[in-house]
Structure formats: C-alpha cells, structure tokens
Amino acid sequence: MASMDSFNCRRDLDVDGKTYTYFDLTEAEKNGLEGVSKLPYTLKVLLENLLRFEDGKSVTKADIEAIAKWTKTGKSDHEIAYRPARVLMQDFTGVPAVVDLAAMRDATKQLGGDPKSVNPLVPVDLVIDHSVMVDVFGTDQAFKKNVEREYERNGERYKFLKWGASAFDNFRVVPPGTGICHQVNLEYLAQTVWTKDEDGKTYAYPDTLVGTDSHTTMINGLAVLGWGVGGIEAEAAMLGQPVSMLIPEVIGFKITGKFPEGATATDLVLRVTQMLREKGVVGKFVEFYGEGLDHLSLEDVATIANMAPEYGATCGFFPVDDATIDYLTATGRDPSRVKLVEAYSKAQDMYRPNRTTEPVYTDTLHLNLDDVVPAIAGPKRPQDRVLLTDAADAFATELDREFKKLEDGNKRVKVEGEDYSIGHGDVVIAAITSCTNTSNPTVMLGAGLLARNALKKGLQVKPWVKTSLAPGSQVVTDYLLKAGLQDDLDALGFNLVGYGCTTCIGNSGPLPEKISKAITEGDLVATSVLSGNRNFEGRVNPDVRANYLASPPLVVAYALAGSMNINLTEDPIGYDDQNEPVYLKDIWPSSAEIAETVKSAVTPEMFASRYADVFKGDEDWQKVETSGGLTYDWPDSTYVANPPFFEGMSTDVTPPKDVKDARILGLFADSITTDHISPAGSIKADSPAGEYLQAHGVEPREFNSYGARRGNHEVMMRGTFANIRIKNQMVPGVEGGVTKLQPSGEEMPIYDAAMKYQEKDIPLVVFGGKEYGTGSSRDWAAKGTRLLGVKAVIAESFERIHRSNLIGMGVTPLVFTGDDSWESLGITGKETVSLDGIEGLTPGATVKMTVEFEDGSTKTADLKARIDTENELDYLKNGGILHYVLRQRAA
C-alpha cells in the first residue's frame, strides 16, 4: 500500500466487529483535494487507487491533484498509473498469456535472472469457458457428448493450464463446464469491495480488475470497475506493472421511466448501444444514473455493462445501490462482506441512493425506459439496431444492398433427403448463448415460458434450425429445472449443449451436412439469431452470412418461425393443430408471469451449492494429468509452443527505426474487427493454417478452432488476416485473407506473401479506415501482425484495446490527420511507403509518410503517432511490453 499519504486521509472503518483501514475521500477533500465530492463514481475509484499507491514515483501528489482538477473541465490530458486489484482471464486469451509467462521464465533464466520472479503479483482467475463447441444438439445427450469432444480436442491445453495453476502463485483455474467467465465473476468472484491483509492491517478498497476478454465490463453492473485489455497488457498488470492511462472523459447516461410490457433487457441494451455509438464514446467511461435505475434489476444493468465494447466505451459503470446489496446477498456472498460493501460505499459517498453531491460529467445523454421496444441487431454489427416491427423489411434491404441477392430473393433449394427446402433469410442457427443474457433470469426464464406457451399451441421449431442452449453458469440449469421449463426448452430442441460461450465466439459447430450443402449450392444468405453480443461477419459460422442479436425469447420465436422474412409482430409465427394461425403475442409471457417465476425459481442456495468447491472440477478435469516444475517442459504440440518473441533478446534496448521503402500487406476499409485480423472460429483445410496442421498429422476433423489454437504461434501467424469474410482492397471483389505480392502483383495468401517479404528483409505496413481493431481484446490480432513483419498500422482511427495491443507488441499505430486517408491519397497497394519520425518518437508526435508510386512520383502526408503516454513509448522502444517487463525483472 501507499508509502505516502499527502492528504492525510488514511482512516479506520469499523464494520460488524472488525476494523478496516481505508483511504477516506471525504477527509482528502478537507485536506486539500477540493472538489472531489463532485467526481463521477468511476473517477472516485481511480482517485482512491492513486491515494492508496502514492509513492512519489509511479504515483505523485500531482497525479492525485490532477483528478481533483478534472471537475473544472470534465477532461484531462494527465497520465496516471492505475493498479487494478485483480486480473480475469478466459482460456482463449488465457492460454497464450500463460504461454507468454512460461516463455518469460525461460527467457529470464537465459538473461541470468530468477525464473521465479516471473509470477503474478495480483490475484489471477482463469475460467475455461471458450472451448466447448456445439457438435451435438437437439438431444438430451448433447451436453455429455460435447464435453467428451471438448476434452478430446483440448487435452494438451488443459494439461498446460493445470501446470500453470500449480507453477504460478496467485493463479487459479476454474475448470471447464462451470460457466462463462463474466457470469462466474458476477455470481462468485467479484466482491465489490476488496480486502487485503498487509502490515498487520486489513485494507478495504474498491474491487477493480482488468480482463483478457473485452466483456470484462459486465462486472461494472456490480459496481466493480473493470474493462478488457489485451493479453499482453494483462500479463504486465499481473507482473506488477501499472496500467498507464490518461484520466478519461466520463459520459453520464441518465435513465428514467419504467420498462413497457413486452420489452426486455436485451431490447434496452441494443438501444443503449445504438445511442452511445452515435454519441461517440470510444476511450471514454460511461456512467449510468437517474431514477430509472430503481426499476432495473442487477442482472439488467449487468447486461448493459456487458456490451460496453459494442458501444465503444472503456466501461459502462453502475454505482452501488440497494440492488447491489440485494444481489450480493441473493448469490450467497459472505454476510460480513455484504455489510462491508454497504458501509464502505456510504463512508465514501459512493452509495447512489444516499449520495450528497451530484456528479459532474463531461457530457450527458438521456433515455426514457418507456421508449424501449423489442428489437434485434444485425446483420453484422451490434450497433445496427432494427425494430422488430421492421426486421423483415430490413433484411430484404440488406439482401439487396449488402448481399446483392434481391433478384433471386424467393429462390429455394431442396434439402437432400428431406421434404423441405431453404432459401435466403432462413434461420439455420438459433442459439441462446453468451454472457450478455444468460446471467439474467428474467430473459432466460422468459424464453422457457415462451417455449411452454408455444408447445401448448402445438408449435415446433422448423427442421432446418440448429438450436442450442449454452447457459453462463450451472445455476441457470438449476432454476430452469426448478421452474419446470427445461423440459419445455428440450421439447423444442433447446437442450443443454454446454456451459460456455459457444455460438457467440464462433463455436457454433458445423451445420448438418445436408443444410450446409444446400446453402453452398444455392449460394444462399442463411441467417443466425443468437442472444449474444457479437455478430461480426465470418464469426458465428462459415455457412451463415447474416447474423442477428436478439433476446433469448426472440431466439426461440425465430426458431419457431424459421425465417427472417417473417414479420413477427404481424405475421403468424406458425399454425396450431387446427391449422389456425398463432401469433407472437399469443405465446409471449407477461412481465408479471416472468417476475413471479423468477421469484419462485431462483434461490441463494443454488449459488452457494454450485460455487462451494468451484476449483475442483468434475471427474474429467480431475483426470487431467500434468507435470513440470518452475519452467515448462515444452512438448511437441500443435496446441502449445514456445513463442519466438524473446529469441535473441538481450538486456540492451534497441529503439525502433524509421521505416524505409516498406511494402503494403493490406488495404482495409472501415470497421475492420479483431475478428477479421485474428479469427476465433473454424480453420479451413486449404488455408495456410489448415495446411500447416495437416502437414503435422492433424486431420481437418481435429482442427478445432483458431481460438483453441492460440497457444501455438505457427497456427496463429498463418491465421492472421485470414477471416473468410475479410476484404483486402488490394484484391477488389475477393473475400478472404489474400493479397498481391509486389512488384509482381501475384495473388496469394497474406501469410505466404509476408514470409516472402521477410526472406528479402522488406518491412511491411498495413492501412485501415475508421475504427480499426473493433471488437474483442484479441492479443493475437497484434501478435500475428508483428510476426508477419508489419512495422506500423496506419488508419483513420483505432479502437482502444487493439491500439494498446499493437504498442504492446512493438508495432507503431499511426493515424491520418485532416481529411487524409489511403483512398484520398490514391494508394492501391503497389506503392512503397517510408515513415520518418519513428526514431526519437514522443507521445502524439507527427510522423511524415512518403508514398512512392509505380511511376516514381511521390506524395507526403503527416500522420499522428497514437503513442499516448510515456509508458507506452517505453514499451514501443523495448519492442513490446513483455520485453520491457523482462528487462526490468532481469535487471
């Protein structure tokens, strides 16, 4: 804790017979920090963090005063060093992070340091939740068989993670089959107020975290400040490095009114996402306030907090209130901890109902809950909200505008061996999945009640729909069973397929072969409907081109309808036994019925029982054998390999040089996502990654996914820019990870071209448009970029996490200034690019770009370096954040 206390605010708090030491913000204000009572809740959390870690070096008195001054303007350009209490990981991002830690131990040993020094200094929890796939569905054997396949595919990864749990201090692994990391965090790991014993005292302070999944933000619904970072940045936080950040702008989002009948939390969050994307909140904190919060459950606000990456904010925060306390109690938290949360929040004037001074915000916006109506989002971005009343018409518009298929919109393709056909817009995947909704009993039980009502009317799911139910925790199964609704969901094919992300992360599994064949032969625009938060193109399933986000009840409804071409608000969803039309309103459960079901079916005992021995795992996990000591004995594996990041590294720093005569690897338009750059889903047999695996004896059936292979750099390098839907504008009209090798113009996979350039020691650059790197906090989108030989990424703007990840891997992010873009400069990919100003770079400096065209003519443009802080500059100079930490450890 702090070695200094410039504002004399260290105090004791007595709660339930125990004394806690804390840093009192009210006392700090009295002792010179004028105006901090007006700070937003989130900045109070940051202020407390600085007070607690003030040491005169990484945190100074001036840093603390800068937060107090924020209230005068609502913004700041002051850099601070923030230290979260803990780190959360899931296995897709966690495996490569642990691989890096293991490699750092090896490298530390080679540099003459102590391998044991590479060890988490803050608590780390890794939840294995991203590996289960929906191979089997629509049967009561689905869960069992999918788990069997999961262990067959991932045995090598699980052995490695089990080794990590025993080799590293402060590192726990929540075994497969427990739930989604964000829901486990919400229901069990998070405490809202954290404690630590040090120097004979028990310190109390806000629970804070960073996570290697962008949806770490979900925990802000429980008044825990947390956001997603790249695996690289998380590793640095684990190893004691502060998160370097500018004091953010904070946007206040006022909520008033009450939900109308028929609206769900999903409908609310899709509206919020649309509003905040239009507002523009990238890199900002969003904080929710207003009397409307009194009418939302904790699970409702967690749904909004979850989708902060979709609306672009760093986080979407909800302060402690009565719902927080009720939820902590209802989920079986220690009663003494619940009392501490309430007492601490009130002592710091951070308890929303009692707050004495209204917060100052950079800017505000307002939503009346009365205006929320049923909606979906798609076909490829979460912010593209469509009213349910307009959904069928909107799909017809997209069929024309996006997919150029309107002229054969009524085309049908006979499904081999069946008495039905499928066409454009038919729903082939209906998945209740993802952390966004499965933590919310209201929408989960609502889906069950809708299924029950549909069965009573004699409705059935269309035969071409692949249905699945993947709850975020085992507690969901408990309350669905207690309510008697799992049987109804089973009868419609929504059987339990696993506890994990599944469809939302791209683990939807293959479609039945005959359905896939019909889609391919007819070049059909098939659709999916999922209760997730991500619907980027190429993510959900390679056969599905249009993907829509919807509430769990609407997922069931669309499975019954079987098509996006049906207007669910007006057209029949199906016909009963007497061939009478049945409409959605006939089977939609009332709010009162849902509320009564939640009240009777969800109990604290369920949470206490399920989490009593959460780290033990089931029999399958207990059978996983592992070996190894302080350093890892790397096996010959296509899943886990020692990465080349530290090869030939010395203790000396070699800062980056100016870039001369670089070739262009890719030209990309707006909204290129980390999914485009580093896909998580299936691996094509004829792709560079597929060819590599086959050359190493892996049959296509055993490819697993890019996400599961992230522990092997050879696979991931080949998967970089390999999304089947990515469009490199150097190769117009072509989808997939291809480029043109220059100067010959030969078309080939991006990986192959990059390796040919590397052979000739030719540096590379990549150009992008607006919002480059949108989406998941995918470290491999930056790692792969570096390993392909890319020195700089030049875009019109970056999403927050990917920009940070690029710096963390030693790649320079640069943005165009003024109205410049690669298009306005006439760049086609045949040119060479030189960058002057990389040497001697300072935060935010100008870099001069010279583009030489085929005819020898040149154009110049000024670029801004998106190196925002001195810490980021240190990381870049060292070749990456891990190299920086390693040199610190070795020294």
N, C-alpha and C positions, 0 to 999 in steps of 0.2 A: 504494500500500500504506500501512500504518499510519504515521502521523507520530509515534505514541507507542508505548511498549512498557512499560506499567506493571508487568508481571510478568516482565520481563527474560527472555523466552523465545524470542527470535529466535536460531535456530541454523543451522548448515550440515549438510547431509547429502550424503555422497559416494556416488554410485552409478555403477558402470560407467565410472569415469574422469571423471565430471562432478560439479560441486558445485552443489547446490540450497540455497536459503535457505528455511527454513520456520519456523512458529511451533510450538514443541515443547510439547505439553500436559503432558508429564511434568515438564518444567522449570517450567512455570507453576504446577503443583501445589506443587512445592518452594518456590516463591517467593510463596506466599500464597493460592493458589486451592485451598484444602483440599477434598478430596472429589471432584475432577473425574475421578479414575480410576474412580469408580463410575457415572459418567454413562452413559446409553444411547449407542449409537454415533451416533444421529442428533443428539443434543444435543452430542456432541463435535464434530460437523461445524459446528453453529451456533456453538459456543464458539470454534473456530478462526477462523471468519468474523469474529467480533467482535474477537478479538485482532489480526487482520490489518488491520482497518479502524478500529481505535481512533484517534479524532481529538479526543476531548474534547467533541465537539458531537453529531454523529449517533450516535456510539458512545462511551460513557463507561466509566470504571472500574467504576461502579456497575452498568452493564448486564452487564459481564463477571462481576462478583461474583454477580449475580442468578442466572446459570446454575449457578454452583458451589453456591449455596444450594438449588437445586432438589432435590438429592439428599435433603434432610432431610424433605421433604413429598411429593415426586413431583408437585408442581404449583406454578404461579406465576401471579401477575397482572401480572407485569412486562412492559412493552412493549420490544421490541428492533427495531433496524433491520438487516435482513438483506440482503446483496447477493449474488445468485447470479452464478456465473461467466459464464453464457450464457443465451440465450433460444432456444426451439424453437417453430416455427410450422408449421401445415398451411395449405393455401390457403383453405379455407372461412373460417377465422378470420384467416388471414394477409392476405388481400386487404383486408378492412375496416381492419386495423391499418395497412397501408401507405397506404390511402386517408386514414386519420387523420393519418399522418405527413406526407403530401403537403399535406393541408389545413392542418396546423400550420405548414408552411413558408410557405404563403400568408398565414396569419394573423400569423405572426411579422413578415413583411415589412410588413404593414399596421400593426402596432403599433410599427414603427420599429426592429425587431431584425434580426439577421442570419439569413437562412433556413438558412445552413449550420450554425447552432447546433442545428437540429433534425436530429439524426443519431445513430444508435445508438452508444453508448459501450462496449457489450459485444458480443461476437460473437453474431450472429443467423443462424440457419439456417432457411429456409422450404422445406418439402418439399411439392411439388404432388402430392397423393395422394387428394384427396376429390372429384375432378371426373369421373372415369370412371364411366359408367353401364353397366349390363348391358342394352343394347338387343338385342344378338345373343348367342345362347347355343347350346350343343349342337352346335357345328361348329368345324372347325379354322380357319375364317375369323373366328371371334368376336373374337379379340384385335385383329386388323387393322381390322375394321370398327368396333369400339367406339372404338378410338383415333382413327379418322377422324372419327367423330361428336363425340368429345371436343374435338378441335381446331376443328371447325366451330362448336360451341356456345361455346367458351371463348376464342376468338382474342383478343377485346378484353381479357379478364382477363389472358391470358398476355403480351400486349404491355405491359400495365401493370406486371406483376411483373418483366418483363425490364428495363423502365425503372428500377424500384426497385433492381434488382441493380446497375445502373450508376450510379445517382444517389446512393445512400447508402453510406457507409463501413461496414465491419463487417457487411455484409449479403450473404448468399449464398443462391442459389436452387437447390434440387435439382429438376431438370426432371421433367415427368410421365413415367410409365412406369418409374420407378425402384423404388418401393415405398412402403409406409406409413411415415409419419414416425417412429413409435416403433420400428419394426423397423430402419430406416436408422440411427436413433440408437443402437440396441443393437448393431448389427453394424458400425458405422463411426464415427459422430460422437463418441460418448462415449469418454472416456479413463480414467475412474475417478479418476485424479489429473491435475489440470490444471496447466499451467505458463504463466508469463508473464515476459517479459524487461522489467525496469524498473530504472532507476538502476544499470545495469552489473551487475545480478544476475539470476539465473533463480530465480524463486519457484516453489515447489511447494505445492499445496494441493488439497483435495478438489474433484473435478469436481461442480459443482452447477448446477441450472438451474430456470427456470420455463418453462412452455409454454402455448400458447394452445389446447391440447387437454387435456381432463380426464385422458386416459390417458397423459399425460406420465409419470405414476407408474410406468409399466412399467420405466423405467430404474433404479428402485430395486433391481431384481433384479441389477444390475451394480454395486451399492454406490455409485450416484450419487444423491445426494439431490435429488429434483425432484418438482414437483407442478404441476397445472394451475391457471392463473389466467385471468381474463377478458382479452380482447384489450386492454382499456383499461389494466389493471394491468401487462400485459406491456410495453406501449408505454412506460409510466413507467419500468419496470425497464431497458428499452433505453436510455432517455434519462438514466440515471444516478440515478434515484430509488430509494431502498432499499425493499424490501418491508417494510411495517410489520406486525408481528405480536406477539401475546402468546407468551411461552415456552410451548410446548404440553405437555399431558399426553402421556405415552408409554405405550402399552399393549404389554406383552410377550406374544407369542404363541408358546408352546412347541410344537414339533413333534417327535414321537417316532415310532419304528416304521419300517416299510417299506410301499411300495405292494403291495397284493394283486394277484394275477393278474387282468387284465381291467379294472383301473381306470386312468384317465388323469389327466393334469394338469388337464383341464377338470373332471372329477369332483371333484378336490381343491379347485379354486378355487370351485366352486359351494358346496361345504360350508363353506369358509372365509368366503365372502361371507355365507352364512346365519348363521353363528355370530357374526360381527362386527356384522351388522345387529341381531341380538338383543341383543348386548352394548351397543351404542350408542357409536360411536366418531367421530361427526361432529366435525370440527375437531381431532381428535387425531392424533398419529403412532402408527403400529403398527410394531413391530419384531419380527422373527422370530428365534427362537433354538432350541436343542435339537439333540440328536444326530440327529434325523430329517433335518435339512438335509444331512447327509453322504450321504443316499441320494436326493437330488433333484438333477437337472441344473440348470445355469444357466438354461436355457430354461424348465424347470418353475417355478422361483422367479420368473422374469420374468412368467410367466402370472399368478401370484398378485399380484405387484406391480401389474400392469396394471389389475386390477379394484378398486383402492383406491376409485375413485369409486362403484363399485357397493356396496362395504361401508361407504362414507361417510367413510372416513378421509382425512386430508390426504395421507398416503403410507403405503406398506407396504414397509419397508426390510429389506434383507438385507446384512449386512456382508461385507467382503472375506474370501474363504476360498480354498481350493485350486481350487474350481470357477471362481471369478472369474478366477484366473490362467490356468487351462487354456482358458477361453473366449476371453480376450483373445488368447492365442496361436493358438487354432484359427481365429479370424476375421481373422488376418493383421495384427494390430496391430504397430507398430514394437517390436522386441525390447527396445530400451532403455527404452521407455515401460512395457513389462510388468515389467521389473526395477525401475523406479521405483515402480510401484504396490505391488509386494510389499515393497520396502524402506521406503517411506513408511508403509504401513499397520502394519508391525511396529514402526517407530520411534514411532508414535503410540499403540501398544497398541490398534490397531483391526483387527488380523488375527484373525478369530474363533478358529481353532484354537489360537492362542498367547495369547489374552487372559488376563491375570494376575488381573484383578478382575472378578467377575460384575457386570453392570449392575443398577442399581436401576430398577424400573419403577413407574409409578403404579398399575397393576393388571395382572393376567396372566390368560390362559386357555390351554387345552391341547387339542391334537388328536393322536390316535394315527393314523398313516397306515394302520395295519391296518384301521381302521374306515371307510375311504373306499370307497364303492361307486358303480357307474355311476348317473348322474343327469342330469336336464335341468332347466331353469328356465323358468317361464312361468305364465300366458300373456302377462303384460305387465310383469313386474318381474324383474330379475336375481336378487333375493334370494329369490324364490319357488321354492325348490328342490323338485323332485319326484323321488323314487326311480324309476329306470327300471322297476322291478317294478310301480310304482303309476301309471305315466304314463297308461295308457288310462283307468283309473277316475277319475283326477284330471281328465282332460279332460271326461269325462261330467259330473262335478260342476260344472266351470266352465261347461259348456254350459247347465246349469240355473241356477246361481247368478249368473254374470256376464252370460250372453247370453240367458237366458230362452227357450231353444230345445229343451229336453229333450223336449217333447211331440211334436216332429217330428224327433227325433234320427236316425231312419232314412231321412229324406227324401233322394231322389236326383234330380238334374237332368240330363237328357240334354244332352251337349255337341254343339252343332250340327255336322253333317257328320262326326261320329265315332261309333265303335261302343262308346262307353263313357259313363258318367255320373259325376258327382261329387256329394259330399254334405258334411254337416257333418264337420269334422275331417280332411278330406282335405288332404294336404300339397301345396301348389301351388308352394312355393319351397323348395329345398334348396340352401343356399349355404355353401361353405367360404370364409370371408371373415373379415376383421378381425384387428387387431394382437394380440388375445388369444391366438390359437392359431397363426397362420401363421408365427410366429417359432420354433415348436417342431417340429423334425424328427421327434420321436417320434410326435406325433399326425398330422402331415402324411403321413409315410411309412406310419403305421398305416392311414390312410384309403386310401392306394394299395394296400396289401396286402389290405385288406378287399375293395376293388373287384376285385382279381385273383382272390381266392377266390370271389367272387360269380359272376364270369364263368365260372369253371371249373364251377360248379354250374348254369350256364345261366340265371342270373337277369338281369333287366333292370329299369331304372327305369320306374316307372309313367308312362304317356304324358301325364298332366296335370301332371307336376312340372317346374318350371323349375329347371334345375340350373346351377351356376356354380362356378368355381374362380378366386379372386382372391388370389394369394399376396401376402405382405407385402414380398417382395423377389425380385429376379431369381435370387438364389441358390437359392430353393426350386425354381424350374424346373430349375436345373442338377442338383440332387440327385434330383429326381423322374425326370428323364431318365436320369441315370446308373444309377439303380436299375431302370430299365425300367418304371416304374409309371405314367408319364404316359399311355402307350398304354392301360393298363387303365382309368384315370380317364376318358380320352377316350371309350372304348367305352361307358361308362355316361352320357355327356353332361356330365361334369365337365371340359369343355375350359377352357383358359385364356381368361378374359374380360378381364383387365386386371390391372395391379398397383396396387391401391388399396383403399379401404375398401368400396366398392360397397354391398352389401345392408345392412350394419350401420349405415351412415349414412343409409340411405333411398334409395340409388342402385341399387335392385334392378331398375330399369327396368320397363316395363309388362309385365303378363302377356299371353300370347297373347289376342287379342281374343275368341275363342270361349270361352276359360276365364273371362275377366273377365265376359262376358255371362251365362254360366251362374251365376256367383256372385251377380251383381246380381239376375238374375231370380228366383233361388231364395232370396235373402236369406240366403245360406249363411255359416256361420262357417268360412271356409277358414283353413288354418294354414301357417306357415312354420317351418322348422328351420334355424338358422344357427349357425355356430361363432363367434359374435360375443360382444359384451359388453353390448349394448343391445337390448332387446325392447319398449320402451315402445309403447303403443298409438298407432296412426297413423304410426309411424316407418318401418317396414320397407316397406310397400306399402299404398296406399289400399284395395285389394281384400281385404287379409288382416287379420283381426281378432284372431287368436290367434297369438302368436309365441313360439317356444321356443329357448333357447340350449342347445347340445349340442356335444360334441367332434366333430372332423372325421370320425372313423369312424362315429359315430352319425348324422351328417348323411347320409352315404352310405347307411347302413342304413335310415333313414326315407324316403329317396328310393326305395329298392327296395320298401319296404312300402307307401308311398304314402298312409299314414293314421296319425293319432294314435290311432285307435280300436283299433289292434292292440297287444297286449302283446308287445313284442319279446323279453321273457325267457321267454315260454311259447308264444306263437302262432307258426305258420310265418311267415317273412318273405316266402316265395314258394314256388314249386314248380319242380323240375328238369325235364329233358327227358322223364323217365319219369313225370312228374306226382307224384313223391314230395316230401313236404314238406321244406323247407330251413329250418333254424332259425339264429338269430343266432350261437349257439355253434359252428355248423358252419363259419362263414366268418370268425369273429373271430380275428385273428392273435395268436400268443402273444407275451408280453413278450420272450422270448429272440429270436424271429424279428425283431421290430421293432428290438431293440438291435443285432443283427448287421447289419441293413440300414442303420441309421444309421451304424454304424462303417465300413461299406464305401463308402457313397454320399456322405458329407459330408466335404469336404476344405478345408484352409485356402486352397488355390489358387483355389477358387471365389470366396471373399470378396475376395481380392487382385485377381483379374481383374475382377470386377463393379464394384469401387469405385475402380479405378485412375484413372478420369477421370470421376468421377460428376457433376460440374457441367457437363459438356459437353453432355450430352443427345443424343437421336437426331436424325435428319435433320429430322423435323417441328419439333422445338424450335429447331434451328439456322436454320430458315427464317422463324421469327417475327421480324418487323421491328418495331423500336421507335424512338422519337425523343423528344427532350425534354432539358432541361438540369437545372439546380438545382431548379426548380419544374416541376410537371407542367402540360402544356397539355391541360386537360380537354376530351375530345371530347364530342360529342352521343351519349351511350351509355346503354343501359338496363342495363348491367352495372356501370359505374364512374361515379360522380358525386361532385362536391364536396359533402360533407355540410354541413348548416346549423348544426352545433354551435357554431361560433365567430362566427356572424353577429352584428354589433353589439357584439361584445365589446370592453371597454376594459381598461385596466390596473387599474382600481378594482374592489375586491371588494364585491359586494352579497350579504350573507349571506341564507340562506333565512328566510322569514317564517312566522308562524303561518298555518295553513290555516283559512279561514272558509267555511262552507256549501258544502263540496265535494260533488259527486255521486259515486255509486258506479258504476264502469265494469264491475266483475265481482266475483262472489262465487264462490270456488273451494273445493273440498274438499281433503282431504289428498293429499300426493304429487303436486302439480302440478309437472311437469317443465319444464325449459327447452325441451324439445321441444314441449310444449303451448303455451308462451309464444311461442316463435320456431321454428317447424318448419323442418327442413332439406330435407324431401322435396318431392314434386311440388306444383305450383301448379294449383289448379282454375280452369277457364276462367271460371266465374261468380263467383269470389271478387274482392274489391277489387284484389288484386294482379294477377289474371288480366285483369280489365277494364282496368287501367292499361296492362299490356303490349300488349293488343290495340289500345288507343287510340293506342299508339306504333308500330303496324305490325308487332307480333310475333305470329305465328301460334301457336296452342296447341302445335303440334308442336315449336316452338323455345323454349318457355318455360324449358327446363332445370329447375332446382330452386331453392328458396329459398336453399339453401346456396351455390349458384354465383352467386346474385344479391346476395350480402351487400355488395358494393361499391356498391350503389345504394340510398340511404335511402328513396326513394319506394316501391320494391318492399317493402322490409323493414318500413317503418311499416305498410303495408297487410297484411303478413303477421303482425303481432304479435297474439297470442292467436287465430291463425287455423287452428290444428291441427284437422283434420276430426273428431277424437275428443274435443276439449276440451269440458267440461261446465260452462257458466256457470249456477250455481244460481239466478240471476235469471230464467232461462228453463228451468224444470224440464222434463225429458224430451227436451230438444233437444240434439243433438251439433253441435259446430262453433262458430266464432267469432262468436256473436251475443250481443246484449244488449238491454235495453229502455231507450230514451231517456226520461228523466224530465223533467217530471212527466207527460208524455202516456202513457207506457207503450208507445209504438210499438216494435215489434221490428225490429231492423236489425243489419247487421254492426258489430262493435265499432269498426272504423276509422271508419265513417261517423258513428257516434254521437260518437266522440271529436272529430271535426272540427266537428260541430255545437256541442258544448260549447265548443270553442276559439273559435268565432265569437262566443260570448257571454261569453268570458273567465271561464268557470266551471272552477275547479280540480277535479281528479279524484283518487279513491283506489281502490285495489284491495284486496280482502280475500282471504286464503287460510287454509288449515288448517296441518297439520303438514308439515314438510319441504318447504316452498315453494321451488321452484327446484332440485329434484333433477336430477342428470344432467350433461349436457355443459357445459363452460365457455363458454357461448354469450353473447358480448358483446351480440348483438342482442336478447336477451331483456331486457336492461337499457336499451339504446339506444332500442329501439322503445317501451318503457314510458315513457321520458322524452318522446319526441317525440309521443306521444299526449296528453301533458299531465298525466300522473299525478305527483302530488307526493309520495305516500307509499304504500308497500305494507305492509299490516297483516296479520300472520299469527301462527299459534301457534308456529312455528319456521321457520328458514331453513336451507337447505344453504349451506355455506361460500362457494363461489365466487360464487353468484348474489347473496348478500348483499353481498359485496365489489363486485361489478359495479354493483349499484344505487347504492351510495355513489359509485363511480367515475363515474357519470353524473348525480350530483346528486339522486338520488331517496332519500328517507329510509326505511329499513327499521325497522319497529316491531313489537314482539311483545306479545301479550296477557299479562297477569300473572294469577296464581292459576288458577282454573278457567274464566276468561272465554274466549269465542270469539264469532265473529259470530253463530253459531247460538244460543248461550245468551243473547245479548242481544236475540234476536228480529229481527235485521236481515234484510230481504228484498230490498233494493236500491232501495226507493222513498224512503229517508231521505236527509237531508243530514248531513254529518259535519264537525265542526270540531276542530282539533288545536291545543292551547295548550301551549307549552313548546318549540316548534321554534326560536323566537328565543331566543338565549342558551343554546343547547343545549350540554351537556357529555357526554363519553362515558358511556354507560349511564344517562343521566338519565331521569326519569319525564316522560312527555308525557300530558296529560289529554285524553281524547277525549270529546266531547259529540255524541251522536246525537239528531237531532230527527226524530220520526216524523211521518207524514202528518197525524195529529190534533193536532199541536202539542206533544205530550208529549215529554219528553227522558229519556235515560239517559246516565250518565257511566261511564267506565272508565279505569283507569290503564294506560298502555302503557309498555313499556321501549324506549328507543331502542337499536337494535343498532348504534350507533356505538361501537366498542370501544376505539379509540385516538385520541390527539390528532392523529395524521397523518390518520386517516380524517375527523376533524372538519374539518381544514383543507381536505380535498378537497371535503367537502359544502359548506362555506362558499363555496368558489370556483365552485360549480356543477358540479364534476367534477374528476377527477384530471388530465385533459388541460389543462383551463383553469388549474389550479394550476401545472402544469409550464410552460405557455406564459407565464404571468405571470412566473415565475422566469427564463425564458430572455430575455423582453423586458426585464426589469429589468437 
